[in-house]
């Protein structure tokens, strides 16, 4: 395990912890980190995310090609908090993103669903993959 994911129990035990992350895509990493903090004795864990929830596929760089694995597409914010084990969860509201970006023409399609270009059909990255059972 890497040093950045090794909480020091003497520092965390009995404390209220605010965990800040850049995003939550599937929730697996967040859940693992919250669990590590709980195991180290954190009394409360409040997670804050510096991006809005990922609600739409991204075809321009973050390599999210469908909503299948986007946790925010399937669960409410309180339910996501419960699933990852946090006492509370807060995201940056999508409407506040422009205040931070401070430029014209930025892409927020993965948050808003408004794409700057036409989205190609059949753009899933697994479109060329087949299960071994499907190969003759």
C-alpha positions, -999 to +999 in steps of 0.1 A: +000+000+000+013+035-008+023+059+019-004+084+009-031+058+018-016+049+052-035+070+079-017+075+111-041+063+138-025+085+166-034+116+145-069+105+134-083+086+163-113+104+178-112+133+154-137+147+129-121+145+095-129+165+064-118+146+033-114+167+001-111+150-033-113+163-069-141+140-080-160+108-074-166+087-104-174+052-093-170+057-055-147+028-050-116+048-042-136+072-019-151+042-001-117+027+004-102+059+019-132+064+042-128+029+054-091+034+061-100+065+081-127+047+101-103+019+108-078+044+121-105+057+145-120+087+129-151+098+148-167+115+118-158+117+082-172+145+060-163+143+023-162+174+001-157+172-037-143+201-056-162+192-088-199+187-095-212+151-097-203+132-129-237+126-146-228+122-182-201+105-203-170+124-213-156+119-247-130+146-245-104+135-220-115+119-188-124+087-206-158+081-192-177+066-221-211+057-205-232+063-174-229+026-163-202+032-137-210+068-127-223+065-091-241+099-092-262+087-121-277+059-100-279+073-064-287+105-045-260+124-027-271+111+007-272+076-006-237+080-021-225+092+013-240+061+029-224+038+002-189+052+007-193+053+045-191+091+050-212+110+075-218+137+049-210+145+013-210+177-006-202+185-042-195+217-060-228+228-075-225+228-114-238+264-114-208+276-094-183+260-118-181+291-141-171+312-111-140+291-106-131+285-143-133+322-152-130+317-190-153+313-219-156+281-239-148+256-212-164+222-213-186+210-185-204+183-205-197+155-180-215+175-154-242+193-173-248+171-204-243+200-227-217+189-253-197+214-273-197+191-304-219+163-317-213+131-297-206+102-321-228+072-318-212+040-307-184+058-290-181+033-262-145+023-257-154-014-253-172-016-287-145-038-302-143-062-272-161-095-271-164-121-244-144-152-249-176-172-251-187-151-281-156-160-302-160-189-325 
